[in-house]
């Protein structure tokens, strides 16, 4: 961790500057801190740089790292034929340990992103009032708080207790470099505080075209509802998700395919997404290439992310479920020889027909949270509050099912008890959010017994209690004498 914090100090001295507030701009220059954070334009550029930490080039957090570092450890995914990295294959087979380099990257990149947000929060507050409007100051600081909350939400779910760093590091003293872990409860309290502050952001209907992909009040409220759900704070989860529903800021696309169409990205269902734009000096969505076929001439896919067929996901879809053909592909015509190739189901959500032979340049966004999830959060929380589903819970889940063109749950199973309805919601989440970085989080929040039973039923027989967290990276422990290993991972 010491080297990582030194890297943070370097970030304090050198900050990438973006030429405008749009998220698809290339860095134009580098300025030292003494010349930066002087005006509104620079403040906007700094927060834009914080957004880029979500999906920057290479295996960044929302550009495949969550898939290979987290989702491989579930019943729905496995390392594909061309996943050659031993650390990735170890996660897929649940043989990973604290020396795994994907664990190191999850930790390092998250704290790097948090540091960028911390600096922005502190420095923007100090800009002279003559150089920035108070409205812009508050908006930019709260966007940075939203991003900080998102990263800590991921970290605390992955690793449990983690260091809670809320200020930029300005000293190389041991007191500054060596930071102990904070209890999960303290980390969650800070996440909730940051998101409550971010609720004062403009709502999505007030968003200008140039800011369409940035966080809003709706993003903050929706993520906050998910935090409450994860904490099993059912009343607050239900109330906050209902607040989003009642706002009428969002609605479902009529067609599930539009969730992933380039022409409709950042649309009415998208609450917050990782942004991708291929062939423009920006960054393509690497999930498209990682999941694309390597055996169809001209497709040139990596096929490093594969469906774990023993988990049975593909067969959970009814034939009429419109999500099935969007989520998976079993046939492709080769752009090279014109022949039709048939194969076992492969993921298809991010396949971009505009770049057939170079899927690394896919321009499809990855949703981080969308309206369908808010509906399912409300359905789940309402069921838990009432110890069984009421009409509102059925109505929420059935909006998602109706969009998928399958029968309403209220029609086919109108008298489910609490446990049965809970399972119905989790099944709906499983089918709705395939390849959207959701499955591991859903499994582990139901506890170790549920996770172990589900993984073992899918043939991943090494599943154990420790796997509902990831180990604190050994490298960080070796560098920071105040860091201790997660209790479940001691000895592994």
C-alpha angles and dihedrals in degrees: 000000000000092000090047092054090048086055087053090055089054088053089054090056098041121036126178110239124213122207097227143358097270113106096226098068124117119232109267103186147347124241131185116246093253088064095040134078090038100125146006095273092056092045090053090048091051094053090045087057088053090056090052090061087073096062110007123149122300123019096336125165100274095023097075104302092101089051099050095032100043117007094055086071093069140082094255103055141047138173106278127228092273098045096111099165108110091210091056092048089049091057090048091052094039092241094117122126140182093288092062110127093215089060088052091052094048089053098040098045092046093053091043089055092045090052092054089051092046092054092048093050092051100039099043089055088060099051112119113262090236090063102049136030116242089236092057092043092055093044095052094045091050092048088055090049090052090053092046090051092050092053094047090047089058094044096050092049093048101041107016110217110032136169110277107217116178102161134060114261110246103163137058092212117126089245090060099037101042110061123172125221121272121221116265090246091059092048091050091048089057092046090053092046092052093047093048088054090048091054086079091067116112114279117249093259089060093051118115121227093253091054097043094120098046127100119278138182086272091055091051095046093046094049090045090055088053092050090052090048091052089051090050089240089147098175094054092041091054094043095048095045089047089052089057092046093049092048090070088214092129140032138175120270110248089233121046090216090067090067086073104029116115091222092058102038117133085025135143096296097044112096098169128350142175105251124229133177120173128207096020106091086270126096132285124217105262093198087076092059095038092057100036123107119271092193101061110088112242097016093089095193125168097221090201094136113060138177112256095228095192088066090069097223096138093055094052090076120090112230091247093052104116091206091069097070092043095048098043139031126199101171135042134174111229112240087209105052102011093235124138113241122198124199144154115293115290129184114269110171096106100035105127115206089198091070102034097162097038111043091167084080095056111147096203116122124229113231115231093183129355137177095264088064093051089055092051092046089055092047093050096045093046091052091052093048094051096036087237139031122287128194092275093055092050091047092053097050091042092058087062093044094047091053087054088053094240128127120284113257089225089061100045100032108019097157105050118152124227096273094044093050091047089055090048091054093048091050090051090050090049093054096039100048104040111154093006098108095259110107101077092048091050094049097047097046087064089060141253097292092054093045093048094047092048095048094045091049086055092054097259092124097171092071111132141170092268091062094075084077133033121238120260102255111265091222091059092049091051091051098043117049091196094061118095128192120256105268093239091055099049107124095019 
